[in-house]
Amino acid sequence: MPNPGTIVGTHHLTFCVGGAQEDYDFHVRTLGLKSVKKTVLFDGEIPIYHLYYGNRVGDASTILTAFPYRQAGWMGKRGTNQLRTLNLAVPKEAIGFWADRLQAAGIERTEVERFRTQRLEFAHPCGIPYAIVGETDPDPREPYAGSDVPVEHAIRGAFGTTTSVREPEPMDFFLREGMNAEHVSSEGPHHQYRIGTADGHGRIIELVEEPDRPQGTWSFGEGTIHHQAFDVSTPENQLRVKDYIVGLGFTDVSDVKDRGYFFSVYCRTPGGALFEFAYSTEAGFLIDEAEDELGTHMCIPPHWEDRRAEIAQLEPIETIETVV
């Protein structure tokens, strides 16, 4: 029998934003996450920041990563057949705290109930939809304790994502057959799936049918979610997952790419969302910074070392931490 490999849960979530300062302020000063790493995008010839946020050490499933594209002038278009919403997990008792905090920050939010969870829907300053989801199950992930958000209310990491689709059937097949997902529930145009293993986190993938919504962009561009990365733990398992998905006929799958802190394989799903299957290197984010210095340097990938002068022209960021 073919071996589908094992997907543990979410590894990280990546998106294209506007200004670097407003993105930093949103994730660090408002959402209370740690600035784990400041580096540059590996792809392309234009210097673009790659900013990582998460918990104290950037554990898998806590990481959100941003490409600020406003300085380059690249705009994206939100639409269907595209990742739509970033869903972040907090304890269910924290929803009231976050409703008040977002309001105090001048961020419009809407409280909804979906799939038996209370949620606060709001948006990043560049327009990307976010939702804070009150988890009803215990979440053992270590929240970041270094911000002004009380630890008991702090964001734990990814809950999952929502993808906008014109029709759910092709994506349903990919999730069930390609990723061994379980269909949990449907509420009208909303469909929820669970992937991963019991020790994984960020295991919820949701689809929303929006057949009349225009097609969204798939390239880099401000205001769009770029991809969801899933944790596959090891290089051997990553190849199993890749080969199994290709064997199902989904051949739009990349070769393995070295991202410095992890190794990645990318796949364009039939619902349009870009998925990544990643495993962290042994050193992870400590490969170029000590644990107590995470987020305090501008870490330049080796192939960008000769272009430091160009990188120095990127928008300066006023940070909480002292950047060397």
N, C-alpha and C positions, 0 to 999 in steps of 0.2 A: 504494500500500500504506500502511496506517496506520503512523505513526511511534511506536514504544513509548517513545521517549526512552532515556536512559542512566542507570542506577543505578551509582554508583562503588563503594560499599561502605557500611559503617556510618558514620553521622555522630556519634550519641551514644546512650546508653542511659539511660532515666529510670525511677525507681522511687519508691515511697512507703514511708518508713521510720517508726521510732518517734521517739525523742529525737534532737534535733540534736547534742548532745554525743557520744552513743554512735556516731552515724553518722560524725561528724568523726573520732573516735578510730579507728574501724574503717578508714576509707579512708586517712587520713593517717598515723596512728601505726602501724597494723598492715600495711596494704597498701602503704604508702610512696608514695602519690600526692600530688600538689601540690593544695592548695586554690586553685583558679583563680579562683573568683568566688563572692561571697556576695550574694544578692539575694532577691527575693520572687517567689512564683508569680504569673504574670500573670492567671490565670483565677480567677473567683469574688470574693467579698466578704470572705472571712476571710483575714487576714494569715497566710501560711505561708512559711517560708524556702524558697528554691530554692538549693541548694548544689551547686557544680560542682567536680569533681575531675578531674585529668588529668595531662598532662605539663607541661613548663615553660611553654608558651604556650597550652595547651588545643587542640592540633591536632585536627582532625576524626578520629574513630575512637578517640581516647584518652579522650574525655570520658564520665564517669559523672555523672548529675545526680540529686539526691535532694530529695524533698519530705518533711520531718519532720512527721508528722501527729499525734503523740501528744498534744501540747499542745491541739490542737483536738478530740481524742477520736474521730477518725474511724478505724474499723477496717475493714480489707479481709479478704477470705476467699480463700485460695489454693485453686485447683481446676483443673479441666480447661477447655478452650476459653479459654486464658489463657496469656500468656507465663509460663514456669515457672522458667527458670534463666538467670542471667547468666554467660557464658563469657568469661574473660579470658585473654589470650595471654601466655606467657612462653617463653623458649628451653627446649627440651626438657631441657637440662642443668641447669635451675634447679628442677626438680620436687623434688629432695631438699632443697634449701635451703628451699623453701616448706613442705614437710612439717614440717621442724624448726621453722620460724618460727611456723607456725600452732599447733603443739603447745605451744611456749613461751608463746604468747599465751592458752593455755587453750581453744583452738578445736578442737572435734572435727572430724576430717577423714577421709575415706575415699579410698583410692587405687584407681582403676579404669582399665581400658584400654577405649577405645571408638573405633571408626573409626581404628585404628592410632595413636592418641595416648594418652599417659599423662595422667591427670587427677587432680586433687585436688578432691573434692566437699566443701563445707562450707557454712556458713550465716552470713548477716548476723545481728547480734544480734536483729533483729526477725523473723528466720525466713526471709527470702528466700534461696532456694538460689543458691549461687555455685559455679563450677568454675574452677580454674586449669588451663589446657590447655598442655601442652608442645608447642610448635610445632616441626615438623620442617623446615619451609622457612625460609629467611632472612627476617627481618622488619626492614626499614630504619627503622622508626619510632624517633624519639628518645625513650628512656625518661627519666623524671624522675631527675635525679642529685642532688637536694638532700635526700634522706632518708637514713636509716641502712641502706637496702637497697642492696647493691652493684649498680652499674649493670648488670653482666653478668647479674644475676638479676632485674632490675626488670621490673614489668609493662609490656608494650608498649602495651596498649589492648585494645579489644574483639577477641575471636575470633569472637563471634556470640552467638546466643541459642538456647534450646530452648523450644519451645511445646508445651504439653500439649493433645492433641486426642482426641476420642472416636473419630473415624474420619479417616484421613489424606487421603482422595480430594479433598474440596473444597479443602483447603489446598494439596495437590499441584497442582491446576489453577491456583490463584491464583499460586503461586510460578513455575510453568513459563510460563504464558501471560501473566500480569500483570507479572512481574518478570524474565522471561527467565532464570530459574534453571535450573541443571543439576542433575539428580538424580545424586549422587555414589555413594551406597551405602546399603544397609539392613542392619541387624542386629536381627532379631526385631522388636520394637515401635519401634525407633529408626530414623529416616530422616534422611539428611544431604543438604543441597543447597548449591550454591555460587552466589552472585550476584556481580554487579559486574564491574569491569574489572581488568586486571593491575596498575594503579597504585593500586587501592583496598585497604582493609584491613577486617577484621571481616566477611569475606565468607561466613561459614558460618552457615546457618540449619538448625537441627535440629528435628525433630518427634518426640514420643514419644506412642505410643498409650496412653491411659489411660481406656478406655470406662467403667469403673466408678467413676471419681473424680467427686465432686460438682462442679457448675458453680462456677467462681470468679467473683468480682465484677469488673466492668469500670469501676467508678467509682474516684475517689481513695479511698485507705484504707491505713492502716498494714499493712505486711507483704506487699505485692504489687508486681509489676513493672508499670509503667504503659504504657510503649511502647518500641519500638525505632525509632530514626530512621535513615534512609538518606540518604547524601549524593548529591544530584542536581546540585550544582555551580553552576547558574545559574538565574535566574528563567524563562528561556525553556524550558530543559529540564524544570524542575519542572512547567510547564504541559503539556508533552508527556506526561510520565509520568502526570499527573493525568487528562488527557483520554483517554489510552489505557485506563487502568484503568476509568474511568467507561464508556467505550465497550464494554468487555467485560461490562457489566451490574452492576458493583460501584459502586453509586451512593451508598453511605454514605461519602462523601468530603467533607471540609470545604473551605471557602474558604481562601485564603492568609491566614495569621495572622502578624503582625509580632511576633517574640519578642525584639526588641532586638538580639540578637547574631546571629540568623539568622531566616529566613522559613520557615514550616512549613505543610504540608498533611497532614491526618490521615485515615487510612482504617481502618475496622474490617474486618479480614479475615474470610473464612469460617471460619477456625479460631479466631476469637475474639480473637486478638492484635491490639492496636492498633499499626499501623505509621504512621510519619511520613516524609515526603519533604521534606528540608530543604536549604537552601544558606546558607552563612555570608555575612554582610555583609562588605564590603571591610575594615572596621575590626575586625570580630569582637569578641573580648573586650577589645580595646584601645580600644573606643569610649568607655569611661568610666573606664579606669585605664591608666596607663603600664605598659609591659612589666615593668619592675622592681618594680611595685607591685601586680601581679595578686594578688587574694585578700586585700588588706590594707584594703579599705574595705567598708562596707555600701552597696551600689549600689542606689539606689531608682529603679525605673522612673518615668518622668515622670507617669503617671496615678496613682501612689501618693504623690507628693510631699506632698500635703496631709494625709496620714495617717501621718506619721512618728511621732507619739506612740503610735499603735496598734502600729506595727512595733517600737518600742522595748520593748514588753511581751513580745516573743518571748523564748524561753529564751536566756539568755546562753551563749556558747560559749567555753570556755578553749582558746585556739589556740596553735600553735607560733609562727606569724607574729604580728607586732604589728598589730592591727587599729585603724585610725584611726577 
